């Protein structure tokens, strides 16, 4: 890579503004009680599925 191009790239990175930090929202009790399971689809790729919980149990 050419040194001038590298210098320009570094200069561009240095001029970028920082991203303000935002705290994530606290999860609700309902969010914390969600359950998931990992399955493999027909193509062999992993897929996450939410498990429905019985409230009577």
N, C-alpha and C positions, 0 to 999 in steps of 0.2 A: 504494500500500500504506500502511496505517496505521502511524504511527511506533511505537505501542506494540506492534503485532504484530511489527514489524521488530526492536525491542529484545528482545522475548521470543525470537525466533528466534536472534538473535546470542547471547543468554545461554545458550540451549540448546546451541548449537554450542560455546561456550566451556567448558561443563561436561562435554562428552564426553571420555572418556579416550582417550589415544593408543593406537595398536595397536603391540604389541611387534614389533620387527624380528627376523625369523628368516632366517638365511642359507639360500638354496636348496641342495639337495643337489648335489654334483658329479655331472655326467652320466657314465655308464659309457661304455666304449669302444663297446659295442653301440649305445647311444643316439646317440653321435656319428656312427656309420656309417649311420644310417637316412637314406633319401632319399625325397623326396616330389615329386609333380608336380601341377600345377594343371590341372584340366580344367573344362569347362563342361558342366553337366547339361542335361537336356531343356528345363528352364524358363529356361535362360540364366543360372543362378546358378553362381558358382565353387565348385568342390569340390576339396578336397585328398585325394590318394590316395597311399598309401605304395607305393613301387616295390620289388618283390622283387629282390634282387641274387643273381646266380648265384655260388656260392662256387667253382665250377670255373674261372671266367674269371680 
